[in-house]
Amino acid sequence: MFTQRDISLEEYFNQSYSVEEPESKKQKLDYLYNPPEKSNNTSSGMKAFQLHDILKKCPIQFCQYLKLIASSVTCYCGQPMNLAFRSGMSDGFQWCCKHKKTHCSTLSIRKGTWFENSRLTIPEILWIAYMWVYQYSYSSIVHETDQTSQTLLQWNLCCQEACKLILESKKNPIGGSDKIVEIFEYIVQDERKSKKQNDKKENNKKRKFCALQHFSTNLICFTLENAKSDTVCEILDEYILSGTTVFGNAWNSFVDLNSVDFEYLTMEKEITFYDFVTKTEIDTIEKFWEIAKRQSPGSNVESGRKFYENFYRKSLFFAPDPFITFLKDIAMIYKPQKETYRKEASKEKHNAS
């Protein structure tokens, strides 16, 4: 039974969390100059005691609701598999097919998921992820878990790797009428290069062009193969919707923007470029060049893992529930397996025995 402070899964997910987005474009721009120290919707996110209650009473159902693990699996024989209780397993459950009175096949509920290949229980992983999302201090995470420093470091890297995959997967156009999109440009150091390759600076760094739609979690992130503005214009044309107001500190990427492209973006695409310094619209190509030249390129230099984490966290600022948003994004890139195959089933059955 849930206590008065507890909340059921159905009740929790049926709550309506909305981001308070200003109505007019002017109000949105004014908001950017005086942002709150914390997001307006911080209080609406899942609390630690709520997560503990859920993980104690129904962790599997919670993961199935968020599509972190499969809700149903089909055996290679064509029959639906049952989610059977297994006391000897850390998760307590396993997919089983009893079509032929014996176990036709079995499958781990972790197959294909973010939890696969980890020795930790699913509740332990989700609690670590919760503390990572809300940026608990390292000492607090150590205090709240019984895990070694090496395990916590490994899961920090897993979360950062997930950020990278999430950013790379988001390719839907963003913005739209009266929407505000901020653009960023970063120089990212590739940490996977060998020491010999790192000596060659040109091979060690990549230029990233990113855009984030304010008052939402919509974003895009691309690697620029060259610094010419035609590449960036192609990105704006394909991934920024008409009617969008664009601002930021990445104008140096447009330093060689020609008047034809500028006219196309501002007239046909109806994109408005906004200068955050002077608080005015950039309505002429001459003004655009002037602003582009005053900024020094390559001011934002970050290591690869920290870049992906930091930029993804920007998108969580306006998320109705940052933790749930992170888990939903995880479910989009780590898709649970929903069917078994003969060779795989034989291996799973052997491991189970």
N, C-alpha and C positions, 0 to 999 in steps of 0.2 A: 504493500500500500504506500502511496505517496503521501508525504506529510503536507501540511498547509503551505510550506515554502517550496515543495517539490512541484514538478509540472510534468505531465505525461507527454509522450512524443507527439501525439495527435494535437494536443492543446498547444504545445510549443510551436509546431510548424504551421498551425493555423492562425497564429498571431500575425497581424499585419504590421510589418516594419516598413516605413517609408522614409526616404531621404528628403529632407526639407529643401527643395530646390526653389530658389527665387523665381518669380514669374517672368520678369522682363530681363532682357539682355543687360540693360544698364545696372539692374540690381545685382546680377551675377558678377559683372565686372567690378562693382563697388565691393562686393563680398571678397574678391581676390586681394584687395588692398588691406582689408582688415579681417583676415580669417581668424576663427576661434583657435585657442590653443589646442583644443581637442574637437573631434568631429561631433556635430550635433546629435548623432545617433549612437554615440558610444554606449550610453546607458541601455540601449535596446539589445545589445549583443548578449549571447549566452553567458551566464555567470558560472563561476567555477563550481559552485554547489549544485547547479542544475546539471552540469556535465557529469559530475561525480555520481549523482543519482541515476542518470541515464546509463552510465557505464557499469554501474553496479547491478541494475535491474534488467536492462535490455540492450546491451552493446551490439549484438548481431542485428537486431531490428533497426537500430539507429544507423548502422552502416548500410543496410539494405535500402533504407529510405533515401539515403544520400547517394546510392548507387556505387558506394565504395566496394561492396561485395555483391555478388549476383543474388537476385531474388528468386531465380529459377535456373536450373541447368538441365540440359537434355543429354541423355546417355547416347553412346554410339549406336545402341540398338534401336534408338528412336523413341524411347520411353522417357517421361519426365523423371528426374531423380528426386529423392527425398532428402531433406535436411535432417540427418540423424544425430542424436546425442552420442558423444564419445567422451567418456569420463577421463580417458588416458591422454587426451589431447589438450593443449594449452587453450585452444579456442572453445573446446567443449562440443564442437559440431563438425560434421563432415558430410559431403554430398555422397549419397549411396543409391544404387539402382538394384532393386530386388525383383526385377522382371522375371528372372529364371529361378526364383526361390532362393538362389544363392546370390551373393553380391556380384552382379554382372560387372559393375565397375564402381570405383570410388574416386572422389576428387576433393582436394583441399579447398576450403572456402576462400583461401588466400590466392589461389591460382590466378596469375595475371594482375593482381592488385598491388597497391603500394605497400602492403604488409608482407608480401611474399619474401621469403629468404631471411626474415628477421626472427630472432629467438625470443623477442619480447612479445607479450600478449597484446592483443588489439587494444584493450583499454589503456595499457601502458603507453603504447605508441600515440594514441589520440590525446592523452594527457600531456605528453611531451610536446606534441604539435600545438596544443592549446597554449601552453606556456611560451612556445616559440612565436606564435602569432601575436600574443600580447606582450612580447618582449620582456618577459621575466628576467631578472638578473641571473647570472650564472650561479651565484650562491643560493638564490631562491630555488632554482631548478634542482640543484644538488640536494637541497633540504627537502624538497617535495617528492623526490624519487629515491629509489635504492640502487640506481644505476651507476656504473663506473664513469669516470671522466671520458674514457675512450668511447663508450657507448653514446654518451650525450653529444660528444663531438661528431660522431658518425651520423647521428640523426639531425644535427644542425646542418651538416653537409647534404643530407638527403632532402631537407627542406629547401636549401638553396638550389639544389639540382632541380627540384620540382618547380621552383620559380622560373628557372631557365626554360624548362619544357613548356610551362604555361604561357610565358611570353611568346615563345616561338610558335605556339599553336593558335594564338589570337590573330586572325587575319580578316575579320569582318570589318567593313567600313564603319567609321565612327563619326560623331558630330551630327549635324542637321540644322534645321531652321532654329535660330536663336540659341544654339548650343555653343558652349565654350570649350575649345580644345587647346591645350598647352603643348608646345613642342619642345623637345630636348635633343641635345646632341652630346654624346659622350665618346671619349676615347677609352676603349676597354682593353686592358692587358690580358692576354691569353695565358692563364696560369699553367696550362697543360703543355706548353712548349718546353723543350729541353733547354738546359743551360746554354748549349751551343747556339740554339736558335734564338734564345733570349738576348744574346749578344747583338743580334741584328734587329735593331729597334723597329724597322719597318715591318718585320715579320711577327713582331710580338704584340702589335696593337691593331685593333679594329675600330672603325668609326661606326657608331650606332646612332641611328635616327629614330626617335621615339615620339609618340604622341599620346596624350592622356585626356580623355573627355571628363571635364569636371562635373561633379554631382552624379557620377556613375562610376562603374568599374571598367568601362570600355577603354581599351588601349590597343596600340599597335607598336611593334618594335622591329626594325629592320637593320641589317648590316649594309652599309654603303660601300660598294666596291670601289667607288671613286668619289671625289669631293665636288664634282660638278653639279650645278643646280638642276640640270635636266633630269638627273636621277631622282632628286627630291621632288621635282615637279610631277614626275610620273607617279610617285607614291601619293602625293596630295590628290592628284587627279583620280586615282583608283580607290584610295582608302579614306578620303575625307569627303563627307557628303556635302551637297550644295547647301548654302545658307549658313555655313559654320563660321564662327569668329575664331581666328587663330592668333595666339600670342605665345611668347616665349623668349628664350635666349639662344636660339639656334639659327639666327639669321645669317651668320657667316657662311652657311651652306648655300645661301642664295646670292652670294656676292657677284656672281656672273649671270644672274637672272636677266633674260632679255625682255624687252617691252612686249613682245608678242605673247610669251608665256604668262607674263604678269597680267596682261589684258584678258587672256583666256581664263585664268584662275579667278580674277576679280569680277569679270563681267559675265562670262558664260557659266562658270561654276558658282558664282556668287559667294566666293569666299572673301571674308573681310580680314585683312591683316591688321593687328592692333599692336601699337607700341606701348608696352607696359611702363616705360620710363616717362614719356611725355603725356600718357593717358589720351592718346589720339589715334584715329584710324590712319593707316598708311594707304593713302589713296592715289599716290603717283609713283611711277617707277623711280624717279629721281630721289624721292624721299626714302624709298625702299633701299636704294643703293647706299644712301647716306647712313642709314641705320645698320645695314649689313657690314659696312666697313668700320664702324666704330667699335664693333665687338671683336675681341681676340679669340680666334678659333682654338679649340682643344683645351678649354679651361677646365672641363670636367673630365678628370682622368681617374678611373677606378679599376680595381681588380675585377676579373670576370665574375666570380661568385658574388661578391658584394654588390656589384652593379645590378645583377638580376634580382637579388633580394631587395635592394633599396628601391628600385623602380617598381617592382611588384607591390611593395608596401605602399607606395604612393596611390595605387589603384584601390587599396583597401581602406583608404581614408574615409571615403563616402559609402563604403559597403554597409548595408543594413545590419549585417552580422559578419564581422571579419573572419571569425573562425569557420562558420558555416560556408562562407564564400570560398575560403581556402580549400575546404574539403570537397566542395562541388567542383572546383577547378582540378583538384587532384583526381577526382573520378572521371574527368574528361580525358585525362592523358594516361591514366593507369586503368585500363578497362578490364574488369573481371572476366574470366573465361566462362562461357555459357554453354559449352558442350564438351564432351569427351571424345577421344579417339582411341582406337584399339591398342596401339602400342603404349600410349600414355596411360590408358586405363590399367593395363597390365602392370606398369611400373608403380602406379599409385596403389594398386591392390597389394603389391609385394611390399611396399614401404609401410602400409597400414598393418600388415601382418608382422 
